[in-house]
Amino acid sequence: MEHIRQLLTIVGSLIIVVGAAWVAHGTHMVSLPGTDFMPKDSVWTVNGSLVAIFGLIVLVGARFLLPRDHEPSA
C-alpha cells in the first residue's frame, strides 16, 4: 500500500504543477513565444484551477485516506 501512496503523491503533485502552469499561462503571467495558444483566456484559468484542485484532492487522499504500512514491533 505504501507504493500506491507514493505513486499517488507524485501524480497529485504533478497534476497540481500542470494546473498551476495552465493558470499562469491563462492569466498571461507566463508567456512562451511561438506557442501562445491560450493568451489571457479565462477558460484556461478556470480549467487550470479545476485541475489543480483535483490534484490537491489526489494528494490529500493519498496522504491521509490510504493507510500506512506499519511494521510490527519486535
Secondary structure as GFF3:
##gff-version 3
##sequence-region A 1 74
A	DSSP	alpha_helix	2	26	.	.	.	ID=ss1
A	DSSP	alpha_helix	42	60	.	.	.	ID=ss2
A	DSSP	pi_helix	61	65	.	.	.	ID=ss3
###
